[in-house]
């Protein structure tokens, strides 16, 4: 069995060069203030290394130089630069873990399948990267890197354009709106039987259910004009620009996910009102109301708050009906409303000869 590549080999392969600078050298070459450089490095989520360790690559130096230039040019202040670094570090760390999981399955899963059929050929995943001792995972990752990097930048730009447009629209929608405080429709979709399911299925089967739920929910939310804020395994937290969009998404989640036999029924709660948008997340009483409504909802149903009900008044395709008021700790008395579609009977087919 070939020796496993060490972290320095992997860094050199994926970062385009070996780590050859100490911290002091990297700071000096980048031109960044030492204290600022340390804060940026920690905000990005990278571990601290010894002062004398050659732990920084040329690309690390260039990244520090870019951050320092943003500060020196006055485009951002130090706190904004640190917040940007933290947002990118946390997002990219999760993205990297997710992508590594996918590529691992490609590299090792395909290899196991081909091993069952016969010896590995020179073009197979066993040979991808093995010529330099990196193994199938790092070898395949390096092969995918140029194309994935292009896709990543394009997707980020498109998401940034959409986010900027949404933020401007929100700020114009109300005299009380501010860059991080504006009205929004927020909702939760929760897997009802997840706890029981986690006892009945093994880890692989449970992961397949969760991935199927997240995939289906994300498709429904995105196609409906909403955005998934985050997923919590058995729960998806989403937002939409308007109550009408949120209502359609909620009903499709209630209908669409329930039709998948691999996923138990979901319950959905949606609320409308002012929220605080911060650190890529959404906070506030409106969010808490949506969460409580979800816990009150029955499997396969959608509950909304009174603000949503008021906004949906007059929607002929939707039925909104008050249900029993509930007390929610920290929120007081809540008046939920059940949200359903109005089904119009198909016209009767005339009898032959009528």
C-alpha positions as CSV (number, residue, x, y, z in Angstrom):
1,X,0.0,0.0,0.0
2,X,1.5,3.4,-1.0
3,X,2.3,5.8,1.8
4,X,-0.3,8.4,2.6
5,X,0.6,11.9,1.5
6,X,1.4,14.3,4.3
7,X,-0.4,17.6,4.7
8,X,2.5,19.6,3.3
9,X,2.3,17.5,0.1
10,X,-1.4,18.1,-0.2
11,X,-1.0,21.9,0.4
12,X,1.7,22.1,-2.2
13,X,-0.4,20.2,-4.8
14,X,-3.6,22.3,-4.2
15,X,-2.1,25.7,-3.4
16,X,0.3,25.7,-6.3
17,X,3.5,25.8,-4.2
18,X,5.2,24.7,-1.0
19,X,5.0,26.5,2.3
20,X,8.3,28.3,2.5
21,X,7.7,31.5,4.4
22,X,7.6,32.0,8.2
23,X,4.9,34.3,9.6
24,X,7.3,37.2,9.9
25,X,8.4,36.8,6.3
26,X,4.8,36.5,5.0
27,X,3.8,39.6,6.8
28,X,6.8,41.6,5.6
29,X,6.4,40.5,2.0
30,X,2.6,41.2,2.0
31,X,3.0,44.7,3.5
32,X,0.2,44.0,5.9
33,X,0.3,45.4,9.5
34,X,1.4,42.5,11.7
35,X,-1.6,42.7,14.1
36,X,-4.1,43.0,11.2
37,X,-2.4,40.1,9.4
38,X,-2.9,37.9,12.5
39,X,-6.5,38.9,12.8
40,X,-7.2,38.1,9.2
41,X,-5.6,34.7,9.4
42,X,-7.6,33.7,12.5
43,X,-10.8,35.1,10.9
44,X,-10.3,32.9,7.9
45,X,-10.2,29.9,10.3
46,X,-6.6,28.9,9.8
47,X,-4.6,27.6,12.8
48,X,-1.7,29.5,14.2
49,X,1.8,28.2,13.5
50,X,5.1,28.6,15.3
51,X,7.0,31.8,14.6
52,X,9.9,29.9,13.0
53,X,7.8,27.4,11.0
54,X,7.7,27.7,7.3
55,X,3.9,27.6,7.1
56,X,3.0,30.2,4.5
57,X,2.9,29.7,0.7
58,X,3.3,32.4,-2.0
59,X,-0.4,32.4,-2.5
60,X,-0.9,33.0,1.3
61,X,1.3,36.1,1.0
62,X,-0.7,37.3,-2.0
63,X,-3.9,36.9,-0.1
64,X,-2.6,38.9,2.8
65,X,-1.4,41.6,0.4
66,X,-4.8,41.8,-1.2
67,X,-6.5,42.2,2.3
68,X,-3.9,44.9,3.2
69,X,-4.5,46.8,0.0
70,X,-8.2,46.9,0.6
71,X,-7.4,48.5,4.0
72,X,-4.8,50.8,2.7
73,X,-7.0,52.1,-0.2
74,X,-9.8,52.9,2.2
75,X,-12.3,50.6,0.5
76,X,-13.0,48.9,3.8
77,X,-12.1,49.6,7.4
78,X,-10.4,47.0,9.6
79,X,-13.5,45.7,11.2
80,X,-15.3,45.3,7.8
81,X,-12.2,43.5,6.5
82,X,-12.2,41.1,9.4
83,X,-15.9,40.4,9.0
84,X,-15.5,39.8,5.3
85,X,-12.6,37.4,6.1
86,X,-14.7,35.6,8.7
87,X,-17.7,35.2,6.3
88,X,-15.5,33.8,3.6
89,X,-13.6,31.5,6.0
90,X,-16.6,29.9,7.6
91,X,-18.5,29.5,4.2
92,X,-15.5,28.1,2.4
93,X,-14.7,25.7,5.3
94,X,-18.2,24.1,5.1
95,X,-18.0,24.1,1.3
96,X,-14.6,22.4,1.3
97,X,-15.9,19.7,3.7
98,X,-19.0,19.1,1.5
99,X,-17.0,19.0,-1.7
100,X,-14.3,16.7,-0.2
101,X,-17.1,14.3,0.8
102,X,-18.4,14.2,-2.8
103,X,-15.0,13.8,-4.4
104,X,-14.1,11.1,-1.9
105,X,-17.1,9.1,-3.0
106,X,-16.1,9.6,-6.6
107,X,-12.5,8.6,-6.1
108,X,-12.8,5.7,-3.7
109,X,-16.3,4.5,-4.6
110,X,-15.5,4.3,-8.3
111,X,-12.2,2.5,-7.5
112,X,-14.0,-0.1,-5.5
113,X,-16.4,-0.8,-8.3
114,X,-13.7,-1.1,-10.9
115,X,-11.6,-3.3,-8.6
116,X,-14.6,-5.7,-8.6
117,X,-14.5,-5.8,-12.4
118,X,-10.8,-6.2,-12.9
119,X,-7.4,-4.6,-12.4
120,X,-7.2,-0.9,-12.3
121,X,-6.2,0.7,-15.6
122,X,-3.8,3.6,-15.9
123,X,-6.7,6.0,-16.5
124,X,-8.7,4.9,-13.5
125,X,-9.0,6.8,-10.3
126,X,-6.2,4.7,-8.7
127,X,-3.9,6.2,-11.3
128,X,-5.3,9.7,-10.8
129,X,-2.5,11.4,-8.9
130,X,-0.8,8.1,-7.9
131,X,2.2,8.9,-10.2
132,X,3.3,11.5,-7.7
133,X,2.2,9.7,-4.6
134,X,-0.9,11.9,-3.9
135,X,-3.4,9.1,-4.1
136,X,-6.9,9.1,-5.8
137,X,-8.6,11.7,-3.6
138,X,-6.0,14.5,-4.0
139,X,-5.3,13.5,-7.5
140,X,-8.9,13.8,-8.6
141,X,-9.4,17.0,-6.6
142,X,-6.4,18.6,-8.4
143,X,-7.9,17.5,-11.8
144,X,-11.2,19.1,-10.9
145,X,-9.8,22.2,-9.4
146,X,-9.5,24.5,-12.5
147,X,-13.1,23.9,-13.6
148,X,-14.6,24.0,-10.1
149,X,-12.7,27.3,-9.4
150,X,-14.2,28.9,-12.5
151,X,-17.7,27.7,-11.5
152,X,-17.2,28.9,-7.9
153,X,-16.4,32.5,-9.0
154,X,-19.3,32.6,-11.4
155,X,-21.8,31.3,-8.9
156,X,-20.6,33.7,-6.3
157,X,-20.9,36.7,-8.6
158,X,-24.4,35.6,-9.6
159,X,-25.5,35.1,-6.0
160,X,-23.9,38.5,-5.1
161,X,-25.9,40.2,-7.8
162,X,-29.1,38.6,-6.6
163,X,-28.4,39.4,-3.0
164,X,-27.7,43.1,-3.8
165,X,-30.9,43.4,-5.8
166,X,-32.9,41.9,-3.0
167,X,-31.3,44.1,-0.4
168,X,-32.1,47.3,-2.4
169,X,-35.7,46.1,-3.0
170,X,-36.2,45.5,0.8
171,X,-34.8,48.9,1.7
172,X,-37.2,50.6,-0.7
173,X,-40.2,48.6,0.5
174,X,-40.6,50.4,3.8
175,X,-39.7,53.8,5.3
176,X,-38.4,51.9,8.4
177,X,-36.2,49.5,6.5
178,X,-32.4,49.7,7.0
179,X,-29.5,47.7,5.4
180,X,-29.8,44.9,7.9
181,X,-33.4,45.4,9.1
182,X,-36.4,45.0,6.8
183,X,-39.6,43.0,6.4
184,X,-39.3,39.4,5.1
185,X,-41.3,36.2,5.0
186,X,-39.5,33.4,6.8
187,X,-40.3,29.7,7.2
188,X,-39.2,26.4,8.6
189,X,-39.8,22.9,7.2
190,X,-39.4,20.2,9.7
191,X,-39.2,16.4,9.3
192,X,-41.8,15.0,11.6
193,X,-40.4,11.5,12.2
194,X,-36.7,12.3,12.2
195,X,-36.1,11.2,15.8
196,X,-37.8,7.8,15.3
197,X,-36.1,7.4,12.0
198,X,-32.7,8.0,13.5
199,X,-33.2,5.0,15.7
200,X,-34.4,2.7,12.9
201,X,-31.9,3.5,10.2
202,X,-28.1,3.1,10.2
203,X,-25.9,6.1,9.6
204,X,-25.7,5.7,5.8
205,X,-29.4,5.3,5.4
206,X,-30.1,8.2,7.6
207,X,-27.6,10.4,5.7
208,X,-29.4,9.5,2.4
209,X,-32.8,10.5,3.9
210,X,-31.3,13.8,5.1
211,X,-29.6,14.5,1.8
212,X,-32.8,13.7,-0.1
213,X,-34.9,16.0,2.1
214,X,-32.4,18.9,1.8
215,X,-32.1,18.4,-2.0
216,X,-35.8,18.3,-2.5
217,X,-36.5,21.3,-0.2
218,X,-33.7,23.4,-1.8
219,X,-35.1,22.7,-5.2
220,X,-38.6,23.7,-4.2
221,X,-37.4,26.9,-2.3
222,X,-35.1,28.0,-5.2
223,X,-37.6,27.4,-7.9
224,X,-40.2,29.4,-5.9
225,X,-38.0,32.4,-5.8
226,X,-36.9,31.9,-2.2
227,X,-33.6,31.2,-0.5
228,X,-32.4,28.5,1.9
229,X,-30.7,30.3,4.8
230,X,-29.4,27.1,6.4
231,X,-30.2,23.4,6.9
232,X,-30.2,21.7,10.3
233,X,-30.4,18.1,9.3
234,X,-34.1,17.5,10.0
235,X,-35.1,21.1,9.4
236,X,-34.7,23.7,6.5
237,X,-34.9,27.4,7.3
238,X,-35.9,29.5,4.2
239,X,-36.9,33.1,3.4
240,X,-38.8,34.7,0.5
241,X,-39.3,38.2,-0.6
242,X,-43.1,38.2,-0.5
243,X,-45.7,36.4,1.5
244,X,-47.2,35.1,-1.7
245,X,-43.9,33.4,-2.7
246,X,-43.5,32.0,0.8
247,X,-47.0,30.6,0.8
248,X,-46.4,28.8,-2.5
249,X,-43.1,27.5,-1.3
250,X,-44.6,26.2,2.0
251,X,-47.5,24.4,0.2
252,X,-45.1,22.8,-2.3
253,X,-42.8,21.7,0.6
254,X,-45.8,20.2,2.4
255,X,-47.0,18.4,-0.8
256,X,-43.7,17.7,-2.6
257,X,-41.6,16.2,0.3
258,X,-44.5,14.0,1.5
259,X,-44.7,12.3,-1.9
260,X,-41.1,11.0,-1.5
261,X,-41.5,7.6,0.2
262,X,-37.9,7.8,1.6
263,X,-38.8,10.9,3.6
264,X,-41.4,11.2,6.4
265,X,-44.0,14.0,6.3
266,X,-43.0,17.5,7.0
267,X,-44.7,20.3,8.8
268,X,-44.2,24.0,7.8
269,X,-44.5,27.3,9.7
270,X,-44.2,30.7,8.1
271,X,-44.3,34.2,9.5
272,X,-44.0,37.7,8.0
273,X,-42.4,40.8,9.6
274,X,-39.2,42.7,10.4
275,X,-36.0,40.7,10.6
276,X,-32.4,41.3,11.4
277,X,-30.1,40.1,8.6
278,X,-26.6,39.5,9.9
279,X,-23.7,37.2,9.2
280,X,-25.6,35.5,6.4
281,X,-28.3,34.5,8.9
282,X,-31.7,35.9,9.9
283,X,-32.8,36.8,13.4
284,X,-35.7,38.3,15.3
285,X,-39.1,37.8,16.7
286,X,-40.5,37.0,13.2
287,X,-38.1,34.0,13.0
288,X,-39.1,32.8,16.5
289,X,-42.8,33.0,15.5
290,X,-42.2,30.9,12.4
291,X,-40.3,28.3,14.4
292,X,-43.1,28.0,17.0
293,X,-45.7,27.7,14.3
294,X,-43.7,24.8,12.8
295,X,-43.8,23.0,16.2
296,X,-47.6,23.5,16.4
297,X,-48.3,22.3,12.9
298,X,-49.5,18.8,12.2
299,X,-47.7,16.5,9.8
300,X,-48.2,17.5,6.2
301,X,-49.8,20.9,7.1
302,X,-48.8,24.6,6.9
303,X,-49.4,27.1,9.7
304,X,-48.9,30.9,9.2
305,X,-49.1,33.9,11.5
306,X,-51.6,36.7,11.5
307,X,-49.3,39.0,9.5
308,X,-49.0,36.4,6.7
309,X,-52.8,35.8,6.8
310,X,-53.4,39.6,6.4
311,X,-51.0,39.8,3.5
312,X,-52.6,36.8,1.7
313,X,-56.2,38.2,2.1
314,X,-57.9,38.2,-1.3
315,X,-55.8,35.4,-2.8
316,X,-58.5,33.4,-4.5
317,X,-56.3,30.3,-4.9
318,X,-55.5,30.1,-1.2
319,X,-57.6,29.3,1.8
320,X,-56.6,30.8,5.2
321,X,-58.5,29.5,8.3
322,X,-57.9,30.4,11.9
323,X,-57.2,27.5,14.2
324,X,-57.0,27.3,18.0
325,X,-54.8,30.0,19.5
326,X,-51.7,28.7,21.2
327,X,-49.4,30.1,23.9
328,X,-45.7,30.3,22.9
329,X,-43.1,30.8,25.6
330,X,-41.5,34.2,25.2
331,X,-44.0,35.3,22.5
332,X,-47.3,35.2,24.3
333,X,-50.5,34.2,22.6
334,X,-50.2,33.2,19.0
335,X,-53.1,33.0,16.6
336,X,-52.1,30.5,13.9
337,X,-53.8,30.1,10.6
338,X,-54.0,26.9,8.5
339,X,-52.9,27.5,4.9
340,X,-54.4,25.4,2.1
341,X,-55.0,25.5,-1.6
342,X,-58.4,26.1,-3.0
343,X,-59.1,23.2,-5.3
344,X,-61.5,24.0,-8.2
345,X,-63.4,20.9,-9.4
346,X,-62.8,20.1,-13.0
347,X,-65.8,20.8,-15.3
348,X,-67.9,17.7,-15.9
349,X,-67.5,16.0,-19.2
350,X,-70.7,16.1,-21.3
351,X,-72.2,12.7,-21.9
352,X,-72.0,11.4,-25.4
353,X,-74.8,12.7,-27.6
354,X,-75.8,15.4,-25.0
